[in-house]
Amino acid sequence: MPSDQSTWLVSIPQDGDSEGTLQDLQSKLASQSKAAPNITELLIPSFKTGTLDSLISLSEDIPKQDAFFTATVARTVDTLRNLLNSDPAKLAQHVLVNERRVDDYLLKGWRWNEGRYGTQRGLRDMLDVLVKEMSSIDNVMKNKLQSYNLAKGSLVQMQRKKTGNLSVRSLADVVKKEHFLQDSEYMETLIVAVPKFNVRDFVYSGDLIDKQREELYTADTTEKELWPEPKSTKRTLATLQSQFGYLARRSNPTSAKGKAQSSTSGGEEFVGEYQTLLEQEFYDFVLFEVPWITL
């Protein structure tokens, strides 16, 4: 069923009085509705129909092109609607055909533009001309919309630089020349924008600096206390060796005897096999190191 949200084009065989048919139809439609019917006769000229095969081919192509035409017009109207903030009054001022409302253009004296779309062309050529023109209109609208979006983006960026926060806005009206260090080979001025709640981290405070120095000194002192000095380590090891010296006769009872036999046959082979072990430090007690893990 046709939609009530569309204009209906009705074609009938021209085998009688077309004007009488139109008047009869108007009276019948008027009797069914309180409002006057919007109905008129469209004077369409005769076209070169061509062969039956060409008409069949056109009957397959025209619905596709009609969908393309409808989508292009709808996209153009949607673009205008978005640009006008969905204001129906302003939209009605822009959706015009030859400076006339669409209904007035169709129902009040519509005529085929023979100067632009001559009837001497065949139907296939006529369709190609219309498709080419609609494609050109679609491309023009897309380019205009792209240019508008670029201009709008540039405007938004300029507004952000003027009214935004210091991370995006221009500093021309905030920073002055006297804020910068002039004519220095070794120093330069650095401008930093920080949130208000972090300003205290960038403000000089003598008390805070003294407190941080005290904390650093305390941490350094604590570290020195935790790590033993080399001299202290040697004294601790000497004390242990002296304390457990009585274990020498148990830990190495044949040391003297081993030294005497080192010159006998096979001694060099024995020393070579355990050379690495013999070069390690040897104590009369067991000493195993567990390295610290610094957190």
C-alpha positions, 0 to 999 in steps of 0.5 A: 500500500502506498504511504500517506507520507508521499506524493502519488504520481498516477498515470492512465491511458489517454483515451478520453477527456483528460480534463474531465477525468481530473475534475471528476477525480477532484470532486470524488476526493473532495467528498471523502475529505473535508480538506481540498485535495492537492491534485493536479495534472502533470503535462509530461511530453512524449519521449523516444521510447526505443525498443522493447529491450531498451525499455526492459533494461530501463525498467531494471535500472530506474528503480536503482537510480530512483533510490539513489536520487531519493537518498541524495535528496534526503541526505541533503535535507538532513544536512540542512536540518542539522545545520539549522538545529532542527528548526522547522521554520528555518528548514522550510526557508531553505528546502525550496525548488526555484524559490518555491515550496515543493508542493507549489512547484509540483502542483501549481504549473509544473512543466517539463524543462525541455530546454535543459532536458530535450525530448529529442534524446532517447530515454537511456540518454535522458536517464544518464544525463539525470544521473550525472547531474544528481551525482554532481549535486551529491559531490558538491554537497559532500565537498561543502559539508567537508569544508564546513566541518573543517571551518567549524573545527578551526573555529572550535579550536580558536575558541578553545585557545581563547576560553579554554584552560591553560593547557590548550588556550593561548598564553599571549594574554597571560604571560608577559615579557617581564616573566622571562629571563632575558639575555642569558647563555646558561638559563632559560625560562620554562612556563608550567601550567598546573592545576590549582590543587598542585600549585603548592608543589611549585611554590617556594617554602623554606620550611618545607625544604628544611624538612626535606633536608632533615628527612634525607639526612635521617635516611642517610644516617639510618642507611650508614647504621644498617650497612657495617663499615669494612673495618667493622667487618674485619674486626667481627671476623677476627673476633669469630676466628679467635673465639672459635680457634679451639675448633682448628684441631677438629676442622683440620687435624692433618694440616701439618701432615698434609703439607709434609706429603705435598712433595710426594708423588701424585701430590701435584695431580691432587692439588690440580683437581681441587685447586679451586676449592683450596683457593677459597677462604677456610675457617674453623667454623662454618660461614655461609652468606645470605645476601640482603634484599634491599626494599 
